[in-house]
């Protein structure tokens, strides 16, 4: 629920502790966070957090906000029978039917369900799972498709990577599954991702904790029109695997020109030997290909052919 309310990066105004007028207050569950009495949703939620009273308020630390918010949710929703993501939005049980919703977002149950599913490993998803699903009269035999929403349908990434490590295969916006092996000493990784469309949102990126063995990290891109696409990174944490390499960045651009500086005094890079000062820049377009390096002025070696691979595609 916190991931749904605040995102994975931990940068929301409700949990920063620095919101103007409410410094030092936190509201991780966004309890009471709705526009009212001239206050915006964030402001009212922090006003609620600042008041003395029930659920351990005021919430002056992240810990007290999380504990108090969980108590609020358990007391007012779980104990009332609204014990699923669907029922906390669409209350079709008990004596208070059709009222007492946790959030106004009509897509909340669906999006939270997607986030919740990311917490299950592939092995767990292959075991028997029990679902609590309301069944209505006169339902169609087959599921209805989600209505087409307005806005851009572009839900592809232009960059995906894990800081300090190299994915296999090399990122391509049309490749949706990647592999990565890390040493057992690596307990967490930072996933970097960027969308092609600035109006699309991303979840699943940021700092991710790793268990021993196989870990599946799902990076989900949600287009402006609500459609989603998932990129999965299969991470194996085992003894003898690679450790963090500060020279490897997190994001890999696809479909645009890429530049790499090669060489340097006394070094060799990308197949070009350099003696004293033979640094050059190789630029490849979206289709990749074989190019010729152009050494800087004063270089003692030039005209060397190298192959620079840059994945193409739209």
C-alpha positions in Angstrom: 0.0 0.0 0.0 2.8 2.4 0.8 4.4 1.7 -2.6 1.0 2.6 -4.2 0.6 5.8 -2.1 4.2 7.0 -2.2 6.1 5.2 -5.0 9.3 3.3 -4.7 11.8 6.1 -4.5 10.7 7.6 -1.2 10.5 11.1 -2.4 6.8 12.0 -1.9 5.9 15.2 -0.2 3.8 13.3 2.4 6.9 11.4 3.6 9.7 13.9 3.1 9.4 15.5 6.5 10.1 18.9 4.9 6.7 20.0 3.7 6.2 23.7 4.3 4.2 24.3 7.5 4.5 20.7 8.5 8.2 20.0 8.9 8.9 16.9 10.9 5.5 15.1 10.1 5.0 12.0 8.0 1.9 10.3 6.5 3.0 7.1 4.7 -0.5 5.7 4.3 -2.0 9.1 3.2 -4.6 8.8 6.0 -7.0 11.7 5.7 -5.2 13.0 2.6 -7.9 14.5 0.5 -8.6 18.1 -0.6 -10.9 19.8 2.0 -11.4 23.2 3.7 -9.0 25.0 1.3 -6.2 22.4 1.8 -4.8 20.2 -0.8 -4.5 16.4 -0.3 -0.9 16.5 0.9 -1.4 19.4 3.2 -4.5 17.9 4.8 -2.9 14.5 5.2 0.0 16.1 7.1 -2.3 18.2 9.1 -4.0 15.0 10.2 -0.6 13.5 11.0 0.3 16.5 13.1 -2.7 16.2 15.4 -2.6 14.5 18.8 -5.0 11.6 19.2 -5.6 8.1 17.9 -3.2 5.8 16.2 -0.1 7.1 17.9 -0.4 10.6 16.5 1.3 13.0 16.0 3.4 11.0 13.5 6.8 12.7 13.9 8.9 9.8 12.5 8.6 7.4 9.5 8.3 4.5 12.0 5.4 6.1 13.9 3.6 7.0 10.7 3.9 3.4 9.3 2.8 1.8 12.5 -0.1 4.2 13.1 -1.2 4.1 9.4 -1.2 0.3 9.6 -3.2 0.4 12.8 -5.7 2.8 11.2 -6.1 0.5 8.1 -6.4 -2.7 10.2 -9.0 -1.2 12.6 -11.2 0.6 10.1 -11.0 -1.7 7.0 -9.6 -5.2 7.7 -11.7 -5.7 10.8 -14.7 -4.3 8.9 -14.4 -7.1 6.3 -12.7 -4.9 3.7 -9.7 -7.2 3.7 -8.7 -7.2 0.0 -7.5 -4.5 -2.3 -10.8 -4.7 -4.2 -13.0 -4.5 -1.2 -11.2 -1.5 0.3 -12.2 0.4 -2.8 -15.5 -1.3 -3.8 -17.2 -2.2 -0.5 -19.8 -4.9 -1.5 -20.0 -6.7 1.9 -21.2 -6.1 5.4 -23.8 -3.6 6.5 -22.0 -0.5 5.1 -22.2 -1.5 1.5 -21.2 0.8 -1.4 -19.6 3.3 1.1 -16.4 3.6 3.2 -13.8 3.5 0.4 -10.1 3.9 1.2 -9.2 5.8 -1.9 -10.9 7.8 -4.8 -8.7 6.2 -7.5 -11.0 3.9 -9.5 -7.9 2.1 -10.8 -6.4 1.7 -7.3 -7.3 -1.9 -6.8 -5.9 -3.0 -10.1 -2.7 -1.0 -9.8 -2.1 -2.1 -6.2 -2.7 -5.7 -7.2 0.0 -5.4 -9.9 2.4 -4.0 -7.3 1.5 -6.7 -4.8 2.1 -9.4 -7.4 5.7 -8.2 -7.8 6.4 -9.4 -4.3 5.8 -13.0 -5.3 8.7 -15.0 -6.9 8.1 -17.0 -10.0 8.1 -20.2 -7.9 5.4 -18.8 -5.6 3.3 -17.9 -8.6 3.4 -21.5 -9.7 1.9 -22.8 -6.5 -1.8 -22.8 -5.5 -3.1 -19.4 -4.5 -6.4 -18.6 -3.0 -8.3 -15.5 -4.2 -11.3 -13.8 -2.6 -13.3 -12.5 -5.5 -16.9 -11.1 -5.4 -19.2 -12.8 -7.9 -22.1 -10.7 -9.2 -25.4 -11.7 -10.9 -25.6 -11.6 -14.7 -21.8 -11.4 -15.2 -20.6 -12.1 -18.7 -19.0 -15.5 -19.5 -15.7 -13.9 -20.5 -13.8 -11.0 -18.9 -14.6 -7.6 -20.4 -11.6 -5.7 -21.8 -10.5 -2.6 -20.1 -11.9 0.5 -21.7 -9.5 2.4 -23.9 -8.3 5.5 -22.1 -7.3 8.8 -23.7 -3.7 9.8 -23.9 -0.5 8.4 -25.4 -0.3 4.6 -25.5 3.6 4.6 -25.4 4.6 2.3 -22.6 8.2 1.5 -23.6 11.5 2.2 -22.0 14.3 4.0 -23.6 16.8 3.0 -20.9 17.1 0.2 -18.4 20.0 -0.9 -16.3 21.3 -1.9 -12.9 23.9 0.5 -11.4 27.3 -1.1 -11.3 26.4 -4.3 -13.3 25.8 -5.3 -16.9 22.5 -6.8 -18.1 22.3 -9.7 -20.5 21.3 -9.2 -23.3 22.1 -5.5 -23.9 19.1 -3.4 -23.4 16.6 -3.0 -26.3 13.2 -1.4 -25.9 11.6 -4.4 -27.5 13.3 -7.0 -25.3 11.4 -7.6 -22.1 13.5 -10.1 -20.2 17.1 -9.8 -18.9 19.5 -11.8 -16.8 22.0 -10.7 -14.2 24.3 -12.6 -11.8 25.6 -10.9 -8.7 27.8 -12.1 -5.9 26.2 -13.3 -2.7 27.7 -10.3 -0.9 25.4 -8.0 -3.0 22.3 -7.6 -0.8 20.6 -4.9 -2.9 20.8 -3.3 -6.3 19.7 0.0 -7.8 17.5 -0.3 -10.9 17.6 2.7 -13.3 14.9 3.1 -15.9 13.6 5.9 -18.2 10.5 6.0 -20.4 10.4 7.1 -24.0 7.3 9.2 -23.2 7.7 11.8 -20.5 4.0 11.3 -19.6 4.5 7.6 -18.8 5.1 6.5 -15.2 7.5 3.8 -14.0 7.4 1.6 -11.0 9.8 -1.2 -9.9 12.9 1.0 -10.3 15.0 2.3 -7.5 16.7 0.3 -4.7 15.7 -3.3 -4.6 16.6 -5.8 -1.9 17.8 -9.2 -3.0 17.2 -12.6 -1.4 19.6 -15.5 -1.9 19.1 -17.4 -5.1 16.7 -16.2 -7.8 15.1 -12.7 -7.7 12.7 -11.4 -10.3 12.5 -7.6 -10.6 9.6 -6.3 -12.6 9.8 -2.8 -14.0 6.4 -1.7 -15.1 5.8 1.2 -17.5 2.3 2.7 -17.4 1.4 4.8 -20.5 -0.6 8.0 -20.2 -3.7 6.0 -21.4 -3.3 3.5 -18.6 -1.9 0.5 -20.6 1.1 -1.2 -19.0 4.2 -3.0 -20.2 6.5 -5.1 -17.9 10.3 -5.5 -18.3 11.7 -8.3 -16.1 15.2 -8.6 -14.7 16.1 -12.1 -13.4 18.8 -11.7 -10.8 20.7 -14.6 -9.4 22.5 -13.9 -6.2 25.2 -16.5 -5.7 28.8 -17.0 -4.5 31.4 -16.1 -7.0 29.2 -13.7 -9.0 30.2 -10.2 -10.0 30.4 -7.4 -7.5 29.6 -3.7 -7.9 31.6 -1.9 -10.6 31.5 1.8 -10.3 32.4 2.2 -13.9 29.1 0.8 -15.1 26.2 3.1 -15.2 22.5 2.2 -14.7 20.7 3.4 -17.8 21.3 2.4 -21.5 19.8 4.6 -24.2 18.2 2.9 -27.2 17.3 4.2 -30.6 19.5 7.3 -30.5 23.2 8.1 -31.0 25.6 6.8 -28.4 29.1 8.1 -27.7 32.0 6.4 -26.0 35.4 7.9 -25.3 38.1 5.4 -25.8 41.8 5.3 -25.2 43.8 7.6 -23.0 47.5 7.9 -22.0 49.0 4.4 -21.9 45.7 2.6 -22.2 43.8 0.4 -24.6 40.1 0.5 -25.1 37.6 -0.8 -27.7 40.4 -2.4 -29.6 42.4 0.8 -30.2 45.9 0.8 -28.7 47.1 4.2 -27.5 50.6 5.2 -26.7 50.8 8.7 -25.4 47.6 10.7 -26.1 45.3 8.8 -28.4 41.9 9.4 -27.0 39.1 9.5 -29.5 35.3 9.5 -29.6 33.3 6.8 -31.4 29.7 7.7 -32.3 27.2 5.2 -33.6 23.6 5.8 -34.6 20.6 3.7 -33.7 21.5 1.0 -36.3 25.0 0.4 -34.9 27.7 -0.6 -37.4 31.4 -0.4 -38.1 32.9 3.0 -37.7 36.4 4.6 -37.7 37.8 6.3 -34.7 38.9 9.9 -34.9 41.8 10.5 -32.5 42.2 13.8 -30.9 44.8 16.3 -32.2 48.3 15.0 -31.5 47.4 11.4 -31.4 50.0 8.9 -32.5 47.6 6.3 -33.7 44.6 6.9 -36.0 42.4 5.3 -38.6 41.8 2.2 -36.5 38.6 0.4 -37.4 36.4 -0.8 -34.5 32.9 -2.2 -34.4 30.5 -0.4 -32.1 27.2 -2.1 -31.5 24.2 0.1 -30.8 20.8 -1.7 -30.8 18.4 -0.4 -33.4 14.7 -0.4 -33.6 11.9 2.0 -32.6 
